[in-house]
Amino acid sequence: MNRFADDVAIVTGSTRGIGAGVAERLAAEGASVVVSGRSEDDGSDVVETIREAGGSAHFVRADMRDPADIETLVEATVAEFGGLDVLVNNAGVETYTGADEATIDDWSFVVETDFRAFWLAAKHAYEHMDEGAIVNMSSNHSMATTPDIFPYNAVKAGINGMTRAMAVDFGPQVRVNTVAPGWVEVDRTTGDMDEERRRELEGIHPTGRLGSPEDVAGAVAFVASDDAEFVTGSTITVDGGRAAVLQDDFLPDYREER
């Protein structure tokens, strides 16, 4: 498929993990991709991977907590490629603390990176988009959650609502959707996982396995493409059916341990 021929795409937080998988998928389907993140070394590796596969890519360093960096990212993309068609808001962080223990710093850290940055990037991108698509990366934590990851849970739920508001405000020329991944195998989530824990996690997925960056990238490519031209304001869950499974034995054990 070549669904993004002649299109220009920005993928934030794309120096590794899910973001890198999304950048590589869009490039494989014809897009000129701007890889973005804080690590120039990691970003250069992703750009090299894309170019070696015959794609077009360019790295722009950006800290998504810095509003000036966000504006520069969009302006540099337009200057390099002459336009912008797709924005994937993927960069994100989390803090592991509950609502009863979270600090203002914990809250601000996640809100500035995972929420404010999504709005600012979309706002600046929209100014350069005659048509196209914005994809905001959320999480299955936005719909059902686990304890002690309060700021992340709250912000991811907020992203789903922000997407609906953007879809209304940016339409009809720009569509806006959310992709909400579940447990995806990247270094940050499964790098030091033992085999017993892996089997436990696989067992709560109807698909019988954990997700991959490629699984998420496929969903992003769909909602960003013309194949989804009548889809906007929606949240697409990519979690192997995990959210469909009742895990009613979890909370009692957790509360006893706590």
C-alpha atoms as a printed R data frame, in Angstrom:
    type eleno elety resid chain resno       x       y      z
1   ATOM     1    CA   MET     A     1   0.000   0.000  0.000
2   ATOM     2    CA   ASN     A     2   1.069   3.559 -0.654
3   ATOM     3    CA   ARG     A     3  -1.662   5.452  1.182
4   ATOM     4    CA   PHE     A     4   0.570   8.361  2.203
5   ATOM     5    CA   ALA     A     5   2.352   9.091 -1.072
6   ATOM     6    CA   ASP     A     6   3.367  12.771 -1.177
7   ATOM     7    CA   ASP     A     7   2.163  13.283  2.420
8   ATOM     8    CA   VAL     A     8   4.221  14.774  5.237
9   ATOM     9    CA   ALA     A     9   3.859  13.384  8.756
10  ATOM    10    CA   ILE     A    10   5.171  14.314 12.194
11  ATOM    11    CA   VAL     A    11   5.369  11.590 14.837
12  ATOM    12    CA   THR     A    12   6.271  12.911 18.278
13  ATOM    13    CA   GLY     A    13   8.131  10.647 20.677
14  ATOM    14    CA   SER     A    14   9.270   8.505 17.758
15  ATOM    15    CA   THR     A    15  12.881   7.813 18.674
16  ATOM    16    CA   ARG     A    16  11.945   4.369 20.056
17  ATOM    17    CA   GLY     A    17   9.083   2.043 20.935
18  ATOM    18    CA   ILE     A    18   5.589   2.621 19.601
19  ATOM    19    CA   GLY     A    19   6.483   5.980 18.075
20  ATOM    20    CA   ALA     A    20   9.345   4.497 16.077
21  ATOM    21    CA   GLY     A    21   7.030   1.759 14.829
22  ATOM    22    CA   VAL     A    22   4.472   4.345 13.723
23  ATOM    23    CA   ALA     A    23   7.111   6.458 11.959
24  ATOM    24    CA   GLU     A    24   8.439   3.429 10.112
25  ATOM    25    CA   ARG     A    25   4.935   2.326  9.061
26  ATOM    26    CA   LEU     A    26   3.934   5.738  7.697
27  ATOM    27    CA   ALA     A    27   7.234   6.004  5.818
28  ATOM    28    CA   ALA     A    28   6.763   2.510  4.388
29  ATOM    29    CA   GLU     A    29   3.421   3.683  3.014
30  ATOM    30    CA   GLY     A    30   4.956   6.678  1.273
31  ATOM    31    CA   ALA     A    31   4.999   9.530  3.791
32  ATOM    32    CA   SER     A    32   7.923  11.842  4.374
33  ATOM    33    CA   VAL     A    33   8.242  11.489  8.137
34  ATOM    34    CA   VAL     A    34   9.648  13.839 10.740
35  ATOM    35    CA   VAL     A    35  10.990  11.779 13.626
36  ATOM    36    CA   SER     A    36  10.966  13.744 16.861
37  ATOM    37    CA   GLY     A    37  12.182  13.298 20.420
38  ATOM    38    CA   ARG     A    38  14.846  14.379 22.863
39  ATOM    39    CA   SER     A    39  17.583  11.913 21.868
40  ATOM    40    CA   GLU     A    40  19.345  12.825 18.647
41  ATOM    41    CA   ASP     A    41  21.238   9.514 18.645
42  ATOM    42    CA   ASP     A    42  18.067   7.415 18.927
43  ATOM    43    CA   GLY     A    43  16.264   9.643 16.436
44  ATOM    44    CA   SER     A    44  19.076   9.310 13.925
45  ATOM    45    CA   ASP     A    45  18.870   5.528 14.237
46  ATOM    46    CA   VAL     A    46  15.156   5.582 13.351
47  ATOM    47    CA   VAL     A    47  15.795   7.931 10.426
48  ATOM    48    CA   GLU     A    48  18.538   5.617  9.172
49  ATOM    49    CA   THR     A    49  16.233   2.593  9.432
50  ATOM    50    CA   ILE     A    50  13.576   4.392  7.397
51  ATOM    51    CA   ARG     A    51  16.024   5.554  4.745
52  ATOM    52    CA   GLU     A    52  17.620   2.116  4.427
53  ATOM    53    CA   ALA     A    53  14.138   0.753  3.695
54  ATOM    54    CA   GLY     A    54  13.727   3.327  0.913
55  ATOM    55    CA   GLY     A    55  11.693   5.877  2.856
56  ATOM    56    CA   SER     A    56  12.058   9.585  3.519
57  ATOM    57    CA   ALA     A    57  12.735  10.853  7.041
58  ATOM    58    CA   HIS     A    58  14.187  13.805  8.903
59  ATOM    59    CA   PHE     A    59  14.922  14.273 12.617
60  ATOM    60    CA   VAL     A    60  13.916  17.337 14.627
61  ATOM    61    CA   ARG     A    61  14.834  17.421 18.293
62  ATOM    62    CA   ALA     A    62  11.964  18.553 20.529
63  ATOM    63    CA   ASP     A    63  11.140  18.424 24.221
64  ATOM    64    CA   MET     A    64   7.356  18.283 24.289
65  ATOM    65    CA   ARG     A    65   7.241  19.974 27.695
66  ATOM    66    CA   ASP     A    66   8.653  23.111 26.035
67  ATOM    67    CA   PRO     A    67   6.007  25.093 24.096
68  ATOM    68    CA   ALA     A    68   8.706  26.791 22.019
69  ATOM    69    CA   ASP     A    69  10.107  23.420 20.932
70  ATOM    70    CA   ILE     A    70   6.652  22.295 19.844
71  ATOM    71    CA   GLU     A    71   6.143  25.329 17.630
72  ATOM    72    CA   THR     A    72   9.656  24.958 16.219
73  ATOM    73    CA   LEU     A    73   8.983  21.293 15.409
74  ATOM    74    CA   VAL     A    74   5.983  22.176 13.266
75  ATOM    75    CA   GLU     A    75   7.648  25.154 11.594
76  ATOM    76    CA   ALA     A    76  10.803  23.139 10.840
77  ATOM    77    CA   THR     A    77   8.704  20.395  9.266
78  ATOM    78    CA   VAL     A    78   6.898  22.817  6.987
79  ATOM    79    CA   ALA     A    79  10.185  24.487  6.063
80  ATOM    80    CA   GLU     A    80  11.814  21.140  5.232
81  ATOM    81    CA   PHE     A    81   8.960  19.496  3.319
82  ATOM    82    CA   GLY     A    82   6.665  22.342  2.282
83  ATOM    83    CA   GLY     A    83   3.567  21.284  4.177
84  ATOM    84    CA   LEU     A    84   2.003  18.972  6.736
85  ATOM    85    CA   ASP     A    85  -0.677  16.307  6.326
86  ATOM    86    CA   VAL     A    86  -0.498  14.034  9.377
87  ATOM    87    CA   LEU     A    87   0.351  14.666 13.022
88  ATOM    88    CA   VAL     A    88   0.705  11.760 15.437
89  ATOM    89    CA   ASN     A    89   0.837  12.948 19.045
90  ATOM    90    CA   ASN     A    90   2.639  10.032 20.661
91  ATOM    91    CA   ALA     A    91   5.196  11.398 23.146
92  ATOM    92    CA   GLY     A    92   4.267  10.500 26.697
93  ATOM    93    CA   VAL     A    93   5.440   9.885 30.237
94  ATOM    94    CA   GLU     A    94   3.954   8.436 33.404
95  ATOM    95    CA   THR     A    95   4.464   8.596 37.144
96  ATOM    96    CA   TYR     A    96   3.591   5.727 39.444
97  ATOM    97    CA   THR     A    97   1.626   7.229 42.297
98  ATOM    98    CA   GLY     A    98  -1.964   7.159 43.497
99  ATOM    99    CA   ALA     A    99  -4.444  10.010 43.799
100 ATOM   100    CA   ASP     A   100  -3.817  10.071 47.545
101 ATOM   101    CA   GLU     A   101  -0.049  10.467 47.230
102 ATOM   102    CA   ALA     A   102   0.515  12.340 43.954
103 ATOM   103    CA   THR     A   103   2.216  15.724 44.196
104 ATOM   104    CA   ILE     A   104   1.695  18.828 42.109
105 ATOM   105    CA   ASP     A   105   5.017  18.061 40.426
106 ATOM   106    CA   ASP     A   106   3.819  14.543 39.544
107 ATOM   107    CA   TRP     A   107   0.637  15.987 38.077
108 ATOM   108    CA   SER     A   108   2.350  18.777 36.143
109 ATOM   109    CA   PHE     A   109   4.984  16.452 34.687
110 ATOM   110    CA   VAL     A   110   2.368  14.234 33.058
111 ATOM   111    CA   VAL     A   111  -0.093  16.986 32.128
112 ATOM   112    CA   GLU     A   112   2.549  19.113 30.405
113 ATOM   113    CA   THR     A   113   3.947  16.211 28.380
114 ATOM   114    CA   ASP     A   114   0.906  14.057 27.680
115 ATOM   115    CA   PHE     A   115  -1.867  16.636 27.477
116 ATOM   116    CA   ARG     A   116  -0.800  20.255 26.997
117 ATOM   117    CA   ALA     A   117   1.764  19.211 24.388
118 ATOM   118    CA   PHE     A   118  -0.885  17.329 22.394
119 ATOM   119    CA   TRP     A   119  -3.064  20.438 22.248
120 ATOM   120    CA   LEU     A   120  -0.209  22.767 21.300
121 ATOM   121    CA   ALA     A   121   1.148  20.447 18.611
122 ATOM   122    CA   ALA     A   122  -2.339  20.026 17.137
123 ATOM   123    CA   LYS     A   123  -2.994  23.770 17.295
124 ATOM   124    CA   HIS     A   124   0.214  24.632 15.431
125 ATOM   125    CA   ALA     A   125  -0.194  21.763 12.965
126 ATOM   126    CA   TYR     A   126  -3.764  22.752 12.130
127 ATOM   127    CA   GLU     A   127  -2.563  26.172 10.977
128 ATOM   128    CA   HIS     A   128  -0.661  24.443  8.146
129 ATOM   129    CA   MET     A   129  -3.152  21.715  7.218
130 ATOM   130    CA   ASP     A   130  -5.607  22.310  4.390
131 ATOM   131    CA   GLU     A   131  -6.781  18.764  5.009
132 ATOM   132    CA   GLY     A   132  -5.387  15.730  6.749
133 ATOM   133    CA   ALA     A   133  -5.475  13.881 10.032
134 ATOM   134    CA   ILE     A   134  -4.339  14.167 13.628
135 ATOM   135    CA   VAL     A   135  -3.962  11.038 15.752
136 ATOM   136    CA   ASN     A   136  -3.658  11.345 19.525
137 ATOM   137    CA   MET     A   137  -2.160   8.414 21.409
138 ATOM   138    CA   SER     A   138  -4.133   7.498 24.494
139 ATOM   139    CA   SER     A   139  -4.221   4.186 26.388
140 ATOM   140    CA   ASN     A   140  -6.630   1.522 27.537
141 ATOM   141    CA   HIS     A   141  -5.960   3.105 30.946
142 ATOM   142    CA   SER     A   142  -8.271   5.881 29.755
143 ATOM   143    CA   MET     A   143 -11.234   3.523 30.048
144 ATOM   144    CA   ALA     A   144 -10.313   1.045 32.797
145 ATOM   145    CA   THR     A   145  -7.368   1.322 35.076
146 ATOM   146    CA   THR     A   146  -5.074  -0.079 37.741
147 ATOM   147    CA   PRO     A   147  -4.070   1.543 41.033
148 ATOM   148    CA   ASP     A   148  -1.180   3.915 41.654
149 ATOM   149    CA   ILE     A   149  -0.809   5.492 38.233
150 ATOM   150    CA   PHE     A   150  -3.242   8.339 38.827
151 ATOM   151    CA   PRO     A   151  -1.898  11.277 36.751
152 ATOM   152    CA   TYR     A   152  -1.406   9.048 33.711
153 ATOM   153    CA   ASN     A   153  -4.873   7.502 33.997
154 ATOM   154    CA   ALA     A   154  -6.566  10.889 34.331
155 ATOM   155    CA   VAL     A   155  -4.654  12.503 31.486
156 ATOM   156    CA   LYS     A   156  -5.221   9.627 29.074
157 ATOM   157    CA   ALA     A   157  -8.964   9.869 29.720
158 ATOM   158    CA   GLY     A   158  -8.676  13.589 29.061
159 ATOM   159    CA   ILE     A   159  -7.017  12.919 25.715
160 ATOM   160    CA   ASN     A   160 -10.096  11.009 24.556
161 ATOM   161    CA   GLY     A   161 -12.242  14.028 25.373
162 ATOM   162    CA   MET     A   162  -9.771  16.436 23.805
163 ATOM   163    CA   THR     A   163  -9.885  14.405 20.609
164 ATOM   164    CA   ARG     A   164 -13.659  14.764 20.383
165 ATOM   165    CA   ALA     A   165 -13.422  18.521 20.928
166 ATOM   166    CA   MET     A   166 -10.690  18.869 18.298
167 ATOM   167    CA   ALA     A   167 -12.686  16.801 15.811
168 ATOM   168    CA   VAL     A   168 -15.539  19.286 16.119
169 ATOM   169    CA   ASP     A   169 -13.346  22.394 16.027
170 ATOM   170    CA   PHE     A   170 -10.968  21.275 13.252
171 ATOM   171    CA   GLY     A   171 -13.558  19.709 10.957
172 ATOM   172    CA   PRO     A   172 -14.331  19.307  8.196
173 ATOM   173    CA   GLN     A   173 -10.850  19.688  6.728
174 ATOM   174    CA   VAL     A   174  -8.902  17.888  9.462
175 ATOM   175    CA   ARG     A   175 -10.008  14.661 11.119
176 ATOM   176    CA   VAL     A   176  -8.917  13.868 14.686
177 ATOM   177    CA   ASN     A   177  -8.962  10.426 16.291
178 ATOM   178    CA   THR     A   178  -7.453   8.606 19.241
179 ATOM   179    CA   VAL     A   179  -5.643   5.283 19.261
180 ATOM   180    CA   ALA     A   180  -5.622   3.640 22.699
181 ATOM   181    CA   PRO     A   181  -3.043   0.846 22.987
182 ATOM   182    CA   GLY     A   182  -2.995  -1.796 25.665
183 ATOM   183    CA   TRP     A   183   0.055  -3.740 26.839
184 ATOM   184    CA   VAL     A   184   2.649  -3.369 24.088
185 ATOM   185    CA   GLU     A   185   6.028  -5.086 24.081
186 ATOM   186    CA   VAL     A   186   8.693  -2.396 24.200
187 ATOM   187    CA   ASP     A   187  11.811  -2.135 26.376
188 ATOM   188    CA   ARG     A   188  10.067   0.121 28.880
189 ATOM   189    CA   THR     A   189   7.253  -2.345 29.575
190 ATOM   190    CA   THR     A   190   8.709  -5.821 29.054
191 ATOM   191    CA   GLY     A   191  12.478  -5.357 28.958
192 ATOM   192    CA   ASP     A   192  13.111  -7.070 32.309
193 ATOM   193    CA   MET     A   193   9.959  -9.204 32.502
194 ATOM   194    CA   ASP     A   194  10.383 -12.838 33.545
195 ATOM   195    CA   GLU     A   195   8.670 -15.663 31.689
196 ATOM   196    CA   GLU     A   196   6.111 -16.383 34.415
197 ATOM   197    CA   ARG     A   197   4.889 -12.789 34.407
198 ATOM   198    CA   ARG     A   198   4.743 -12.810 30.611
199 ATOM   199    CA   ARG     A   199   2.537 -15.915 30.603
200 ATOM   200    CA   GLU     A   200   0.231 -14.308 33.173
201 ATOM   201    CA   LEU     A   201  -0.185 -11.213 31.026
202 ATOM   202    CA   GLU     A   202  -0.679 -13.174 27.834
203 ATOM   203    CA   GLY     A   203  -3.389 -15.160 29.612
204 ATOM   204    CA   ILE     A   204  -5.584 -12.105 30.230
205 ATOM   205    CA   HIS     A   205  -5.622 -11.242 26.521
206 ATOM   206    CA   PRO     A   206  -8.199 -13.015 24.328
207 ATOM   207    CA   THR     A   207  -5.607 -12.854 21.544
208 ATOM   208    CA   GLY     A   208  -3.221 -14.904 23.703
209 ATOM   209    CA   ARG     A   209  -0.330 -12.505 23.260
210 ATOM   210    CA   LEU     A   210   0.897  -9.013 24.057
211 ATOM   211    CA   GLY     A   211   0.804  -6.234 21.508
212 ATOM   212    CA   SER     A   212   3.622  -4.951 19.328
213 ATOM   213    CA   PRO     A   213   4.486  -1.490 18.002
214 ATOM   214    CA   GLU     A   214   3.457  -2.796 14.598
215 ATOM   215    CA   ASP     A   215  -0.040  -3.571 15.896
216 ATOM   216    CA   VAL     A   216  -0.454   0.018 17.053
217 ATOM   217    CA   ALA     A   217   1.131   1.412 13.902
218 ATOM   218    CA   GLY     A   218  -1.422  -0.423 11.779
219 ATOM   219    CA   ALA     A   219  -4.288   1.248 13.619
220 ATOM   220    CA   VAL     A   220  -2.638   4.669 13.380
221 ATOM   221    CA   ALA     A   221  -2.050   4.234  9.659
222 ATOM   222    CA   PHE     A   222  -5.703   3.333  9.161
223 ATOM   223    CA   VAL     A   223  -7.226   6.310 10.991
224 ATOM   224    CA   ALA     A   224  -4.697   8.698  9.432
225 ATOM   225    CA   SER     A   225  -5.429   7.477  5.908
226 ATOM   226    CA   ASP     A   226  -8.239   8.181  3.469
227 ATOM   227    CA   ASP     A   227  -9.587   4.711  4.279
228 ATOM   228    CA   ALA     A   228 -10.970   6.363  7.427
229 ATOM   229    CA   GLU     A   229 -12.232   9.538  5.768
230 ATOM   230    CA   PHE     A   230 -15.596   9.267  7.582
231 ATOM   231    CA   VAL     A   231 -14.012   8.502 10.962
232 ATOM   232    CA   THR     A   232 -13.366  11.414 13.314
233 ATOM   233    CA   GLY     A   233 -13.740  12.023 17.028
234 ATOM   234    CA   SER     A   234 -13.361   8.301 17.681
235 ATOM   235    CA   THR     A   235 -11.189   6.230 20.002
236 ATOM   236    CA   ILE     A   236  -9.801   3.006 18.543
237 ATOM   237    CA   THR     A   237  -8.722   0.523 21.218
238 ATOM   238    CA   VAL     A   238  -5.774  -1.713 20.299
239 ATOM   239    CA   ASP     A   239  -5.384  -3.976 23.319
240 ATOM   240    CA   GLY     A   240  -5.897  -7.555 22.185
241 ATOM   241    CA   GLY     A   241  -9.290  -7.587 23.866
242 ATOM   242    CA   ARG     A   242  -7.843  -7.035 27.325
243 ATOM   243    CA   ALA     A   243 -10.482  -4.452 28.250
244 ATOM   244    CA   ALA     A   244 -13.192  -7.022 27.505
245 ATOM   245    CA   VAL     A   245 -11.981  -9.360 30.263
246 ATOM   246    CA   LEU     A   246 -13.246  -8.976 33.831
247 ATOM   247    CA   GLN     A   247 -10.337  -9.168 36.263
248 ATOM   248    CA   ASP     A   248 -12.412  -9.225 39.435
249 ATOM   249    CA   ASP     A   249  -9.753 -10.961 41.529
250 ATOM   250    CA   PHE     A   250  -7.225  -8.147 41.142
251 ATOM   251    CA   LEU     A   251  -8.336  -5.404 43.515
252 ATOM   252    CA   PRO     A   252  -8.807  -7.531 46.657
253 ATOM   253    CA   ASP     A   253  -5.247  -8.868 46.344
254 ATOM   254    CA   TYR     A   254  -3.896  -5.399 45.688
255 ATOM   255    CA   ARG     A   255  -5.671  -3.871 48.679
256 ATOM   256    CA   GLU     A   256  -4.476  -6.655 50.971
257 ATOM   257    CA   GLU     A   257  -0.864  -6.110 49.879
258 ATOM   258    CA   ARG     A   258  -1.172  -2.370 50.299
